[in-house]
Amino acid sequence: MLEPGLKSLLSRWLAVPGLAGLLVLGLHVHPSAAPRDDHPAFEHDQLEDEFELMEHPDFRVIPLQQAAELATDRFRGRLIAARLRPPTPDERARGVELVHELRLLTQRRDVLLIRLDARTGAFLEVRGSGLTEARRRHEDRK
């Protein structure tokens, strides 16, 4: 049998991790804890269609290195993330089939989201705080 003081201390020690575990579990279950994505979710069939396009021999995507160079030629910052994404409905209506989505960290610690057409390298969307300050002037470009 445990002494009353030790039992109280042990029960407090076990209760804290238990509460922390419930809090963590609550964060994973609560809808507001889900990652925020400004683009609508795509159905499984739509994603299959996207990947079928990439199987065609004439389907060419610009390399990530080239996409990163396009972004950093126009904006000051360091590439911190990159991924291929399906186009939004508006982008698809303009004929875009696949998108390079890049994130740049600016000197002021702002994050820019840059979306490029993965086939042509055309800029589709650029947004984020500090966008004007991060933009390279024509004479500053690499």
N, C-alpha and C positions, 0 to 999 in steps of 0.2 A: 504494500500500500504506500502511496506517495504522501509526503507531508503536505499539509494544506497550502503552504507558500509555494512549494515546488509545483504542485498540481495547478495552482492559479497561473504561475509563470508559464508552464507548459501549455496550458489551454490558450493563453494569449498568444504564445509563439505559434501555435498551430492555427489559430483563428486568422491571423494576419495574412499568411500565404493563401489560406482558403478564400478570404475576401478578395485578395488580389487576383486569384484565379477566376473568381466569379466576374470580376470587373473585366478581365481580359476576355473571358468567354462572352460577356455581354457586348464588348466592342466588336467581336467577330460576327455576332449574330445581328446586331442592330443595323438597319439599312443605312443609316448615316455614316457608318464606319466603312462602307464599301468605297473603293476607289472611284473618284469622280471622273467621268469621261464625257466630254461635251458632244461626242458623236453618238448617234443612236446605235443600239445593239443590232447586230446582223444575225439573221437566222442561219441555221446550220446549212441549209440548201444554198443560200447566197454565198457562204464561204466556200462551199464545194465548187461553185461556179467560178469564183475568183481563182482557185488553185488549178482548175481545168485550163484556164487561159494560159497559165504559166507553163503548161506541158507542151504547147505548140512550139515547134522549132523556130518560128519567126517572131516569137514574143521575146523581146529584149528589154532588159531593165538596166538603167545606168548603175554602175557600181556605187556602193556606199561611199567610197573615197571621193568619187566625183561629186556626189550629192553634197557631201560635207564641204568640199571646196567651193561649190556654188554658194552655199550658205555663208561660209566664212569670208568669201570675197565680197559679199554685200553687207554683212553684219560683223561687228567686232564681238568676239566671244569664243568660248571653248565648248566643243561638242561634249555633251554629257549623256545623251541618250539618242538612240536611233532605232527605228523599226519600220517594217513594211506594213501598210494598212490598206484595207479596202477603201475605195472612194466613198464620200458622202453622196447622197442622192443628187445634190446640186452638181458635184464634181462629175459624177457619172453622166449626168445630162449634157455636160460639156465634152464628153468623150474620154474622160480619164478612166483608166482601167486599174491602176495601182498607184499607191502614194508612198513616198518616202516621208516619214514624219520624224523630224529632228528637233532636239531641244538644245539650245545654246545657253550657257551661263555667261552673262555679261560681266564687265569689270565692276559694275555696281551691284552685282549679285542678283540681278533680275534674270528670270528664265524666259527665253523666247521660244515659242512654238512655231516651227516652220514646216509647212507642208509643200512638197514638190511633186510634180508629176514624175513618177518613177521611170517612165519611158522617155520623156523629153527633157526633164530637168526644169520645166517651167514652174515658176512660183505660183502656188495656188492660194496660199494663205500664210500670213505672218502676223502673230499677235503676242502681246506680253507687255508688261511694264518696262519702261525704259527703251522702247523701240526706237524712238527718234534719236536718242543719244548713242545707241549702238549702231545705227546705220552708218556705213562708210560713205563718205563723200566721194564723188567721182575721182578726185585726185588722190584719195587715200586708198583706193582699191589696189589689191595685190597685183 
